[in-house]
Amino acid sequence: MTTRTFQKSTYSDPDHECVEVATAHPHTITIRDSKLTDGPTLRVSPTAWASFLTTLHTEP
């Protein structure tokens, strides 16, 4: 079993909930809620994650 190291944005307040992301696996980006670290995760491809980030940066 691979141990994932999750990180959150440096823009996030350390005392508030946010999204955390693990990128250790080359074919999967794993996303979770920081307040539910033992809860469910969402796994997406690096291509889907890049598309999501591009949309965040380009949409008003």
Secondary structure as UniProt FT lines:
FT   TURN            10..11
FT   TURN            14..15
FT   STRAND          19..22
FT   TURN            26..27
FT   STRAND          29..33
FT   TURN            34..35
FT   TURN            37..38
FT   STRAND          42..44
FT   HELIX           46..58
//
